[in-house]
Amino acid sequence: MELSEEELRLLEQMERALVEEDPKFASTLRGTSFQRAARRRMVLGGGILLVGVGALIGAVLLGDNPLVRTGLGVLGFVVMLGGAILALTSARNPGHPAPKVRASGKTGLGVVDGGRQHRPGRQGRQRSSAPFMQRMEERWRRRRERGF
């Protein structure tokens, strides 16, 4: 869910106030500690995934008791799935992006920007609440009127 312009503005003001009030804490938030924690979670998830694969292989190799084999296989699959989910969610959201230098020369925490580039001219424009087809018909009508 995207934040409204007012919420973005308030969040940016709070970030600036935090940087002015406690620059050391802001630099800690800006640092690589989040990325290191995400990297650790990815490695841990990969290790858990390998343990799950080992349990699955162990279940295949234990051919004597079908109850033990099935239980170990299901347990290995669940462990493997948990490790994969942990690793993939850490890879998808590795933490806060590195600070970006803005046009004013100041760096932000990156919370407001979310790592995306701002496009000039889109901030003041409101998105239409009309349904998709209605917007497309309106665009088509304007193009035909202009002769394109």
PyMOL commands that set and color helices and strands:
alter all, ss='L'
color gray80, all
select helices_A, chain A and resi 5-21+23-30+33-61+66-92+132-146
alter helices_A, ss='H'
color red, helices_A
deselect
rebuild
show_as cartoon
